[in-house]
Amino acid sequence: MEVYFVRHGATDWNAQKRFQGERDIELNAKGREQAGLLGQKLESTEFALIYASPLIRAYETACLIRGHRNIRIIRDERLRELSFGGLEGLPYSDWIATDHPRKYFFTAPEKYLPPEGGETFGHLCARTENFIREELETLDEKTGRVMVVAHGAVIASLMCCLENHGLENFWGSGLKGNCEETVFSFDGRAWQKVSHDSPHENPYEKEARDGHQKK
């Protein structure tokens, strides 16, 4: 079985570098274009079903990738983005300008603590691992190929589980780009990455580093 993991298309809050978390922000024109282009790219690739976060930016991305094809889309709460509590919508520049451990979100995730009302990386990893073990790994071996459309932190959390990363390497090769896909295979026993990820710099991490250097 193959699984395509895809981050949703771009939103206005992505462009503004705001933490959107569980806030139900829709795709912008660029995001819809990205999803449509990925759908064209994968039009001849057969999928048995698509799993998507219930948040509109991920669900609409899944619908646009599916296009005219008759593929079932299952919305799963375990794929909902990490919650940032009462600070959702805060620009990243303000997020790191603090002595609160939330500033470590991208630069030292093992030290990250969420703002009040937010969700920890540990909780996120627990629910995404549950999705893998209870959903993906229980699919019939003849399923063939499925897609999972979710969010930046959710995709990173799924990768942590599949590649046995610790929290210190939560972001792996970097934050996935909007509508970037990563492909894994599962033989009933072990997961293996099929696609090749070129390491790319996390723009938020760069901003944090540059900000600290200016102090």
C-alpha positions in Angstrom: 0.0 0.0 0.0 1.1 3.5 -0.8 0.1 6.6 1.2 0.5 10.2 -0.1 0.7 12.7 2.7 -0.2 16.2 1.4 -0.2 19.6 3.2 -3.2 21.8 2.4 -3.0 24.7 -0.1 -2.1 28.3 0.9 -4.3 30.6 2.9 -4.1 34.3 3.7 -2.9 33.5 7.2 0.0 31.4 5.7 0.9 34.4 3.6 0.8 36.6 6.7 2.8 34.1 8.7 0.0 33.7 11.3 -0.5 30.7 13.4 -3.9 29.4 12.3 -4.1 26.0 14.1 -7.7 25.0 14.7 -9.1 28.2 13.3 -11.1 27.3 10.2 -9.4 29.5 7.6 -10.3 28.9 4.0 -7.9 28.6 1.0 -7.0 31.7 -0.9 -6.8 31.9 -4.7 -3.2 30.7 -4.6 -4.1 27.8 -2.5 -6.9 26.7 -4.8 -4.5 27.0 -7.7 -1.9 24.9 -5.9 -4.5 22.2 -5.2 -5.8 22.2 -8.7 -2.3 21.8 -10.2 -1.5 18.9 -7.8 -4.8 17.3 -8.9 -3.8 17.6 -12.5 -0.4 16.1 -11.7 -2.0 13.2 -9.9 -5.0 12.8 -12.3 -3.7 9.5 -13.7 -2.7 8.2 -10.2 -5.4 5.9 -8.8 -6.5 6.4 -5.2 -8.8 4.1 -3.3 -9.8 6.8 -0.8 -8.7 10.1 0.6 -8.5 11.1 4.3 -8.7 14.8 5.2 -8.7 17.0 8.2 -12.2 18.4 8.8 -10.9 22.0 8.6 -12.0 23.6 5.4 -8.5 24.4 4.1 -7.6 20.8 4.1 -11.0 19.4 3.0 -11.2 21.8 0.1 -7.7 20.9 -0.9 -8.7 17.2 -1.0 -11.8 18.0 -3.1 -9.8 20.0 -5.6 -7.1 17.3 -5.9 -9.9 14.7 -6.4 -11.5 16.8 -9.1 -14.1 14.9 -11.2 -13.0 11.4 -9.9 -15.2 9.2 -7.8 -13.0 8.9 -4.8 -14.4 8.9 -1.3 -13.1 11.6 1.1 -13.2 10.7 4.8 -12.9 13.6 7.3 -11.0 12.5 10.4 -10.8 14.6 13.6 -7.3 13.1 14.4 -6.0 15.1 11.4 -7.1 18.4 12.7 -4.2 20.9 13.1 -2.5 21.5 16.4 -4.3 24.0 18.6 -2.6 27.2 19.6 -5.3 28.2 22.1 -6.0 31.8 22.6 -3.1 32.9 20.5 -4.3 31.6 17.2 -3.9 34.2 14.6 -0.8 35.7 16.2 1.9 36.6 13.7 5.0 34.5 14.1 7.2 37.6 14.7 5.1 38.2 17.9 5.1 34.5 18.7 8.9 34.4 19.2 9.2 37.8 20.8 8.7 36.3 24.3 10.4 34.4 27.1 7.6 31.8 27.0 8.7 28.3 25.9 6.3 28.7 22.9 9.2 30.5 21.2 10.8 27.1 20.7 8.0 25.9 18.4 10.3 25.6 15.3 13.8 26.0 16.7 13.8 23.5 19.6 10.5 21.6 19.5 11.5 19.3 22.5 11.4 22.5 24.6 8.1 23.8 23.3 5.2 24.4 25.6 1.9 25.7 24.2 0.2 28.9 25.2 -2.8 28.6 27.5 -5.5 26.5 26.0 -3.1 25.1 23.3 -2.1 21.5 22.5 1.3 19.9 23.2 3.4 18.1 20.6 3.0 15.0 22.7 -0.8 15.1 22.5 -0.6 15.7 18.7 1.8 12.8 18.3 -0.5 10.5 20.2 -3.5 11.3 18.1 -1.7 11.1 14.8 0.0 7.8 15.8 -3.5 6.5 16.7 -4.6 7.4 13.2 -1.7 5.5 11.7 -2.2 2.4 13.9 -6.0 2.3 14.0 -6.8 3.5 10.5 -4.0 3.2 8.0 -2.4 0.0 9.2 -5.8 -1.7 9.5 -6.7 -1.1 5.8 -6.9 -4.2 3.6 -3.6 -5.0 2.0 -5.3 -4.8 -1.4 -6.4 -1.2 -0.8 -3.6 0.0 -3.1 -3.1 3.7 -2.6 -4.6 6.4 -0.4 -4.0 10.1 0.3 -3.9 12.0 3.6 -4.5 15.8 3.4 -3.7 17.6 6.5 -1.6 20.5 8.0 2.0 21.4 8.6 2.4 20.2 12.2 0.1 17.2 11.6 2.2 16.1 8.6 5.4 16.5 10.7 3.9 14.5 13.5 2.9 11.7 11.1 6.5 11.6 9.8 7.8 11.5 13.4 5.8 8.3 13.9 6.7 6.7 10.6 10.4 7.5 10.8 10.7 7.0 14.6 11.9 10.6 15.3 12.2 12.1 18.7 10.6 15.5 19.4 14.0 17.2 18.9 13.8 16.3 15.2 10.0 16.9 15.0 10.3 19.0 11.8 12.5 16.5 10.0 13.8 18.0 6.7 11.7 21.1 7.3 8.1 22.4 7.3 6.3 21.0 4.2 5.3 23.5 1.6 1.6 24.0 0.7 0.4 21.1 -1.5 3.8 19.3 -1.2 3.4 15.6 -1.1 5.4 12.9 0.6 5.0 9.3 -0.2 5.4 6.2 2.0 4.8 2.5 1.4 3.5 0.0 4.0 4.0 -3.8 3.5 1.9 -4.8 6.5 4.9 -4.6 8.9 7.1 -1.6 8.2 6.8 1.9 6.6 9.3 3.1 4.0 9.6 6.5 2.4 9.2 6.3 -1.3 9.6 9.9 -2.3 12.8 11.9 -1.9 12.7 14.9 0.4 15.3 17.6 -0.3 16.1 19.4 2.9 14.8 22.9 2.7 15.0 25.7 5.3 12.0 26.4 7.4 11.2 30.1 6.7 9.9 30.5 10.3 13.1 29.0 11.8 15.1 31.4 9.6 13.1 34.3 10.9 13.6 33.2 14.5 17.4 32.9 14.0 17.6 36.2 12.3 15.6 37.8 15.0 17.9 36.4 17.8 21.0 37.6 15.9 19.7 41.2 15.8 19.3 41.3 19.6 
